Protein backbone atom coordinates (compact mmCIF):
# COMPACT_ATOMS: atom_id res chain seq x y z
CA UNK A 1 0.00 0.00 0.00
CA UNK A 2 1.23 3.52 -0.78
CA UNK A 3 2.15 6.01 1.83
CA UNK A 4 0.05 9.02 2.42
CA UNK A 5 1.61 12.25 1.37
CA UNK A 6 4.06 13.69 3.89
CA UNK A 7 1.24 14.18 6.33
CA UNK A 8 0.99 17.93 6.31
CA UNK A 9 -2.53 18.83 7.26
CA UNK A 10 -4.49 21.52 5.56
CA UNK A 11 -6.24 24.40 7.15
CA UNK A 12 -9.67 23.10 6.28
CA UNK A 13 -12.75 25.06 5.71
CA UNK A 14 -15.46 23.79 7.98
CA UNK A 15 -18.84 22.90 6.56
CA UNK A 16 -19.18 25.38 3.74
CA UNK A 17 -21.65 28.15 4.14
CA UNK A 18 -23.22 29.44 1.00
CA UNK A 19 -22.90 33.18 1.06
CA UNK A 20 -24.78 33.65 -2.21
CA UNK A 21 -27.49 31.72 -3.95
CA UNK A 22 -25.81 29.48 -6.49
CA UNK A 23 -26.11 30.54 -10.06
CA UNK A 24 -26.18 28.49 -13.19
CA UNK A 25 -23.15 27.66 -15.26
CA UNK A 26 -20.97 30.39 -16.72
CA UNK A 27 -21.08 32.34 -13.55
CA UNK A 28 -20.21 35.95 -14.05
CA UNK A 29 -21.58 37.67 -10.99
CA UNK A 30 -23.83 40.70 -11.44
CA UNK A 31 -22.16 44.06 -11.81
CA UNK A 32 -21.86 45.59 -8.35
CA UNK A 33 -20.73 49.20 -8.20
CA UNK A 34 -17.80 48.81 -10.61
CA UNK A 35 -16.83 45.40 -9.24
CA UNK A 36 -16.97 42.41 -11.59
CA UNK A 37 -17.07 38.98 -10.10
CA UNK A 38 -16.70 35.42 -11.31
CA UNK A 39 -17.42 32.20 -9.53
CA UNK A 40 -16.59 28.57 -10.17
CA UNK A 41 -17.59 25.50 -8.21
CA UNK A 42 -15.43 22.62 -7.01
CA UNK A 43 -15.48 19.19 -8.61
CA UNK A 44 -15.00 15.58 -7.70
CA UNK A 45 -13.93 12.68 -9.87
CA UNK A 46 -16.24 9.66 -9.66
CA UNK A 47 -14.24 7.25 -11.83
CA UNK A 48 -11.12 7.13 -13.95
CA UNK A 49 -8.51 9.31 -12.22
CA UNK A 50 -4.92 8.64 -13.28
CA UNK A 51 -6.08 6.39 -16.14
CA UNK A 52 -7.51 9.55 -17.72
CA UNK A 53 -4.00 10.98 -18.04
CA UNK A 54 -3.26 7.99 -20.30
CA UNK A 55 -6.22 8.47 -22.60
CA UNK A 56 -8.88 6.47 -20.75
CA UNK A 57 -12.22 8.13 -19.92
CA UNK A 58 -13.18 9.59 -16.55
CA UNK A 59 -16.41 10.79 -14.97
CA UNK A 60 -16.51 13.90 -12.83
CA UNK A 61 -19.21 16.06 -11.32
CA UNK A 62 -19.35 19.62 -10.00
CA UNK A 63 -19.54 20.13 -6.25
CA UNK A 64 -21.57 23.29 -6.01
CA UNK A 65 -21.37 23.57 -2.25
CA UNK A 66 -17.76 24.62 -2.65
CA UNK A 67 -16.61 27.47 -4.83
CA UNK A 68 -13.90 29.96 -5.67
CA UNK A 69 -14.71 33.57 -6.29
CA UNK A 70 -12.79 36.40 -7.91
CA UNK A 71 -13.72 40.06 -7.72
CA UNK A 72 -12.08 42.69 -9.87
CA UNK A 73 -12.38 46.33 -8.90
CA UNK A 74 -10.84 49.66 -9.75
CA UNK A 75 -8.50 51.00 -7.08
CA UNK A 76 -6.83 54.36 -6.77
CA UNK A 77 -3.38 52.83 -6.56
CA UNK A 78 -1.75 52.19 -9.94
CA UNK A 79 -0.88 48.65 -10.87
CA UNK A 80 -2.58 45.29 -11.00
CA UNK A 81 -2.89 43.99 -7.47
CA UNK A 82 -3.54 40.37 -6.62
CA UNK A 83 -5.11 39.71 -3.27
CA UNK A 84 -5.59 36.16 -2.03
CA UNK A 85 -6.21 36.45 1.71
CA UNK A 86 -6.62 32.66 2.13
CA UNK A 87 -2.94 32.23 1.29
CA UNK A 88 -1.91 35.62 2.74
CA UNK A 89 -0.89 36.98 -0.63
CA UNK A 90 -1.11 40.62 -1.59
CA UNK A 91 1.23 41.56 -4.39
CA UNK A 92 1.52 43.66 -7.47
CA UNK A 93 1.39 41.42 -10.52
CA UNK A 94 4.95 42.00 -11.80
CA UNK A 95 6.28 40.98 -8.39
CA UNK A 96 4.89 37.46 -8.74
CA UNK A 97 7.06 34.91 -10.55
CA UNK A 98 5.84 34.68 -14.17
CA UNK A 99 5.12 30.98 -13.70
CA UNK A 100 2.96 31.63 -10.65
CA UNK A 101 -0.53 30.28 -11.51
CA UNK A 102 -2.21 33.55 -10.46
CA UNK A 103 0.18 35.67 -12.53
CA UNK A 104 -0.10 33.29 -15.46
CA UNK A 105 -3.87 33.32 -15.49
CA UNK A 106 -4.03 37.13 -15.42
CA UNK A 107 -1.43 37.36 -18.20
CA UNK A 108 -3.35 34.76 -20.22
CA UNK A 109 -6.61 36.72 -20.01
CA UNK A 110 -4.93 39.90 -21.27
CA UNK A 111 -3.27 37.90 -24.05
CA UNK A 112 -6.54 36.19 -25.04
CA UNK A 113 -8.23 39.57 -25.31
CA UNK A 114 -5.26 41.00 -27.12
CA UNK A 115 -5.01 43.79 -24.58
CA UNK A 116 -1.62 44.69 -23.28
CA UNK A 117 -2.10 45.74 -19.69
CA UNK A 118 -1.47 49.45 -20.10
CA UNK A 119 1.74 50.59 -18.49
CA UNK A 120 -0.37 52.78 -16.28
CA UNK A 121 -1.59 49.59 -14.60
CA UNK A 122 1.81 48.11 -14.20
CA UNK A 123 3.86 50.98 -12.84
CA UNK A 124 3.70 53.39 -9.99
CA UNK A 125 1.99 56.67 -10.74
CA UNK A 126 4.28 59.32 -12.10
CA UNK A 127 4.85 62.18 -9.75
CA UNK A 128 1.72 63.98 -8.88
CA UNK A 129 -0.35 61.82 -11.20
CA UNK A 130 -3.50 60.09 -10.05
CA UNK A 131 -3.58 56.75 -11.80
CA UNK A 132 -6.07 54.00 -11.31
CA UNK A 133 -5.17 50.39 -10.98
CA UNK A 134 -7.14 47.22 -10.53
CA UNK A 135 -7.39 44.75 -7.72
CA UNK A 136 -8.18 41.09 -8.27
CA UNK A 137 -9.34 39.53 -5.05
CA UNK A 138 -9.61 35.76 -4.89
CA UNK A 139 -11.31 33.74 -2.18
CA UNK A 140 -12.23 30.09 -2.06
CA UNK A 141 -14.02 27.62 0.15
CA UNK A 142 -12.40 24.70 -1.70
CA UNK A 143 -9.66 22.98 0.30
CA UNK A 144 -6.43 23.02 -1.69
CA UNK A 145 -4.58 19.95 -2.94
CA UNK A 146 -7.33 17.55 -2.00
CA UNK A 147 -8.90 16.54 -5.29
CA UNK A 148 -11.66 19.12 -5.28
CA UNK A 149 -10.34 21.19 -8.13
CA UNK A 150 -9.35 24.30 -6.20
CA UNK A 151 -6.65 25.34 -8.69
CA UNK A 152 -8.92 25.08 -11.71
CA UNK A 153 -11.81 26.78 -9.90
CA UNK A 154 -9.62 29.74 -8.95
CA UNK A 155 -8.43 30.03 -12.56
CA UNK A 156 -11.94 29.88 -13.98
CA UNK A 157 -13.24 32.44 -11.48
CA UNK A 158 -10.43 34.87 -12.33
CA UNK A 159 -10.82 34.40 -16.09
CA UNK A 160 -14.54 35.12 -15.85
CA UNK A 161 -14.22 38.10 -13.52
CA UNK A 162 -11.30 39.75 -15.30
CA UNK A 163 -12.64 39.31 -18.82
CA UNK A 164 -16.02 40.69 -17.66
CA UNK A 165 -14.26 43.63 -16.01
CA UNK A 166 -12.48 44.29 -19.30
CA UNK A 167 -15.90 44.29 -20.99
CA UNK A 168 -15.15 41.18 -23.05
CA UNK A 169 -16.49 38.16 -21.15
CA UNK A 170 -14.83 35.08 -22.61
CA UNK A 171 -16.97 32.14 -23.68
CA UNK A 172 -16.80 28.77 -21.93
CA UNK A 173 -14.61 27.23 -24.58
CA UNK A 174 -11.98 29.93 -24.23
CA UNK A 175 -12.28 29.90 -20.42
CA UNK A 176 -11.65 26.16 -20.48
CA UNK A 177 -8.69 26.49 -22.80
CA UNK A 178 -6.95 29.07 -20.62
CA UNK A 179 -7.72 27.15 -17.43
CA UNK A 180 -6.14 24.05 -18.99
CA UNK A 181 -2.92 25.96 -19.67
CA UNK A 182 -2.81 26.98 -16.01
CA UNK A 183 -3.52 23.39 -14.94
CA UNK A 184 -0.23 22.45 -16.57
CA UNK A 185 1.53 24.67 -14.04
CA UNK A 186 -0.39 23.05 -11.18
CA UNK A 187 -0.26 19.44 -12.33
CA UNK A 188 2.50 18.96 -14.90
CA UNK A 189 0.61 16.68 -17.30
CA UNK A 190 -3.05 17.28 -16.56
CA UNK A 191 -5.74 15.38 -18.42
CA UNK A 192 -7.93 18.48 -18.62
CA UNK A 193 -10.81 16.99 -16.66
CA UNK A 194 -10.71 19.46 -13.76
CA UNK A 195 -10.91 22.61 -15.86
CA UNK A 196 -13.57 21.03 -18.09
CA UNK A 197 -16.04 19.97 -15.41
CA UNK A 198 -15.49 23.23 -13.53
CA UNK A 199 -15.94 25.44 -16.59
CA UNK A 200 -19.11 23.72 -17.79
CA UNK A 201 -20.36 22.94 -14.28
CA UNK A 202 -22.08 19.74 -15.35
CA UNK A 203 -21.46 16.03 -14.78
CA UNK A 204 -19.15 15.00 -17.61
CA UNK A 205 -17.73 11.99 -19.36
CA UNK A 206 -14.27 13.12 -20.38
CA UNK A 207 -11.61 11.54 -22.52
CA UNK A 208 -8.55 13.32 -23.78
CA UNK A 209 -6.58 12.41 -26.84
CA UNK A 210 -5.54 8.75 -26.45
CA UNK A 211 -2.20 9.74 -27.87
CA UNK A 212 -1.37 12.03 -25.00
CA UNK A 213 1.19 10.94 -22.43
CA UNK A 214 1.38 7.33 -23.57
CA UNK A 215 4.33 8.57 -25.53
CA UNK A 216 6.85 10.80 -23.85
CA UNK A 217 5.40 13.79 -25.61
CA UNK A 218 4.03 16.66 -23.54
CA UNK A 219 0.25 16.71 -23.14
CA UNK A 220 -1.54 18.06 -26.19
CA UNK A 221 -3.34 21.36 -26.17
CA UNK A 222 -6.92 20.84 -25.04
CA UNK A 223 -8.40 21.70 -28.40
CA UNK A 224 -6.91 18.51 -29.82
CA UNK A 225 -10.27 16.88 -29.54
CA UNK A 226 -10.95 15.67 -26.04
CA UNK A 227 -14.29 13.91 -25.91
CA UNK A 228 -16.52 15.81 -23.52
CA UNK A 229 -20.05 14.54 -23.10
CA UNK A 230 -22.52 15.84 -20.58
CA UNK A 231 -23.66 12.93 -18.45
CA UNK A 232 -27.41 12.42 -18.31
CA UNK A 233 -28.10 11.50 -14.70
CA UNK A 234 -31.35 9.58 -15.07
CA UNK A 235 -31.82 8.82 -11.38
CA UNK A 236 -30.17 11.13 -8.81
CA UNK A 237 -27.84 9.55 -6.28
CA UNK A 238 -26.03 10.66 -3.18
CA UNK A 239 -22.34 10.59 -2.47
CA UNK A 240 -20.38 11.57 0.59
CA UNK A 241 -17.02 13.22 0.13
CA UNK A 242 -14.69 12.77 3.07
CA UNK A 243 -11.43 14.64 3.42
CA UNK A 244 -8.43 12.93 5.02
CA UNK A 245 -7.04 16.39 5.74
CA UNK A 246 -3.78 15.33 4.15
CA UNK A 247 -2.20 17.69 1.69
CA UNK A 248 -1.44 15.59 -1.38
CA UNK A 249 -0.24 17.41 -4.47
CA UNK A 250 -1.58 15.78 -7.63
CA UNK A 251 1.59 16.67 -9.50
CA UNK A 252 3.56 14.30 -7.28
CA UNK A 253 1.21 11.32 -7.52
CA UNK A 254 0.88 11.76 -11.29
CA UNK A 255 4.69 11.85 -11.57
CA UNK A 256 5.02 8.73 -9.39
CA UNK A 257 2.50 6.86 -11.53
CA UNK A 258 4.47 7.95 -14.52
CA UNK A 259 7.60 6.31 -13.04
CA UNK A 260 5.66 3.07 -12.50
CA UNK A 261 4.44 3.26 -16.08
CA UNK A 262 8.01 3.70 -17.30
CA UNK A 263 9.18 0.73 -15.22
CA UNK A 264 6.40 -1.63 -16.28
CA UNK A 265 4.34 -0.12 -19.06
CA UNK A 266 2.43 -3.29 -19.83
CA UNK A 267 1.22 -3.79 -16.28
CA UNK A 268 0.11 -0.20 -15.78
CA UNK A 269 -1.59 -0.05 -19.16
CA UNK A 270 -3.52 -3.23 -18.33
CA UNK A 271 -4.66 -1.69 -15.06
CA UNK A 272 -5.66 1.53 -16.79
CA UNK A 273 -7.54 -0.35 -19.47
CA UNK A 274 -9.51 -2.06 -16.68
CA UNK A 275 -10.25 1.34 -15.12
CA UNK A 276 -11.41 2.56 -18.53
CA UNK A 277 -13.87 -0.27 -18.80
CA UNK A 278 -15.16 0.36 -15.24
CA UNK A 279 -15.69 4.00 -16.16
CA UNK A 280 -17.66 3.14 -19.30
CA UNK A 281 -19.84 0.71 -17.34
CA UNK A 282 -20.39 3.39 -14.70
CA UNK A 283 -21.53 5.81 -17.36
CA UNK A 284 -24.09 3.28 -18.58
CA UNK A 285 -25.31 2.74 -15.02
CA UNK A 286 -25.74 6.48 -14.47
CA UNK A 287 -27.45 7.11 -17.78
CA UNK A 288 -29.51 3.92 -17.55
CA UNK A 289 -30.95 4.87 -14.15
CA UNK A 290 -29.09 2.25 -12.07
CA UNK A 291 -26.84 4.27 -9.80
CA UNK A 292 -26.85 1.47 -7.20
CA UNK A 293 -24.61 -0.46 -9.62
CA UNK A 294 -21.90 2.15 -9.11
CA UNK A 295 -21.03 0.72 -5.70
CA UNK A 296 -19.27 -2.43 -6.89
CA UNK A 297 -17.59 -0.45 -9.65
CA UNK A 298 -16.22 2.04 -7.12
CA UNK A 299 -14.80 -0.76 -4.99
CA UNK A 300 -13.08 -2.30 -7.99
CA UNK A 301 -11.74 1.06 -9.16
CA UNK A 302 -10.33 1.67 -5.66
CA UNK A 303 -8.65 -1.73 -5.64
CA UNK A 304 -6.88 -0.93 -8.90
CA UNK A 305 -5.81 2.48 -7.62
CA UNK A 306 -4.27 0.68 -4.63
CA UNK A 307 -2.29 -1.39 -7.10
CA UNK A 308 -1.11 1.76 -8.81
CA UNK A 309 0.08 2.83 -5.38
CA UNK A 310 -1.91 6.00 -5.02
CA UNK A 311 -4.02 4.98 -2.05
CA UNK A 312 -2.78 5.14 1.52
CA UNK A 313 -3.74 4.05 5.01
CA UNK A 314 -6.07 6.95 5.73
CA UNK A 315 -7.92 6.57 2.43
CA UNK A 316 -8.24 2.82 2.92
CA UNK A 317 -9.45 3.31 6.48
CA UNK A 318 -12.16 5.74 5.35
CA UNK A 319 -13.32 3.52 2.48
CA UNK A 320 -13.56 0.54 4.86
CA UNK A 321 -15.42 2.57 7.48
CA UNK A 322 -17.98 3.80 4.97
CA UNK A 323 -18.58 0.29 3.63
CA UNK A 324 -19.02 -1.05 7.15
CA UNK A 325 -21.57 1.69 7.81
CA UNK A 326 -23.65 0.71 4.78
CA UNK A 327 -22.12 2.52 1.80
CA UNK A 328 -22.80 0.73 -1.49
CA UNK A 329 -19.24 1.38 -2.61
CA UNK A 330 -16.29 3.65 -1.93
CA UNK A 331 -13.04 4.78 -3.48
CA UNK A 332 -10.39 7.44 -3.31
CA UNK A 333 -10.96 10.38 -5.61
CA UNK A 334 -8.42 12.49 -7.48
CA UNK A 335 -4.67 12.24 -7.21
CA UNK A 336 -4.76 10.08 -4.04
CA UNK A 337 -2.19 9.71 -1.20
CA UNK A 338 -4.45 11.92 0.86
CA UNK A 339 -7.10 14.37 -0.22
CA UNK A 340 -10.59 12.97 -0.53
CA UNK A 341 -12.49 9.73 -0.86
CA UNK A 342 -16.09 9.25 -1.94
CA UNK A 343 -18.76 6.84 -0.77
CA UNK A 344 -22.02 5.97 -2.51
CA UNK A 345 -24.89 6.08 -0.11
CA UNK A 346 -28.59 5.51 0.08
CA UNK A 347 -30.70 8.28 1.60
CA UNK A 348 -31.31 6.24 4.78
CA UNK A 349 -27.66 5.37 5.33
CA UNK A 350 -26.18 8.80 4.77
CA UNK A 351 -26.13 10.00 8.41
CA UNK A 352 -24.62 6.72 9.65
CA UNK A 353 -21.94 6.77 6.96
CA UNK A 354 -21.08 10.41 7.68
CA UNK A 355 -20.75 9.60 11.37
CA UNK A 356 -18.56 6.57 10.67
CA UNK A 357 -16.30 8.63 8.42
CA UNK A 358 -15.86 11.36 11.02
CA UNK A 359 -15.18 8.77 13.72
CA UNK A 360 -12.55 7.18 11.49
CA UNK A 361 -10.63 10.40 11.13
CA UNK A 362 -12.27 12.32 8.28
CA UNK A 363 -11.70 16.01 8.82
CA UNK A 364 -14.75 17.07 6.89
CA UNK A 365 -17.64 15.34 5.17
CA UNK A 366 -19.71 16.85 2.38
CA UNK A 367 -22.93 15.23 1.26
CA UNK A 368 -23.88 15.95 -2.31
CA UNK A 369 -26.67 14.80 -4.57
CA UNK A 370 -25.65 14.07 -8.13
CA UNK A 371 -28.41 14.99 -10.55
O1 LIG B 1 -6.52 15.51 -7.65
P1 LIG B 1 -7.48 16.01 -8.67
O2 LIG B 1 -8.90 15.83 -8.34
O3 LIG B 1 -7.16 17.35 -9.18
O4 LIG B 1 -7.47 15.04 -9.90
C1 LIG B 1 -6.37 14.60 -10.51
C2 LIG B 1 -6.83 13.59 -11.48
C3 LIG B 1 -5.68 12.90 -12.16
O5 LIG B 1 -6.27 12.01 -13.07
C4 LIG B 1 -4.85 12.12 -11.16
C5 LIG B 1 -4.80 13.89 -12.89
C6 LIG B 1 -5.47 14.54 -14.08
O6 LIG B 1 -4.91 15.54 -14.55
O7 LIG B 1 -6.48 14.05 -14.60
Boltz pocket constraint, residues with backbone or C-beta under 6 A from the ligand:
constraints:
  - pocket:
      binder: B
      contacts: [[A, 43], [A, 45], [A, 48], [A, 49], [A, 50], [A, 51], [A, 52], [A, 53], [A, 146], [A, 147], [A, 148], [A, 149], [A, 187], [A, 189], [A, 190], [A, 191], [A, 192], [A, 193], [A, 194], [A, 248], [A, 250], [A, 254], [A, 333], [A, 334], [A, 335], [A, 336]]
      max_distance: 6.0
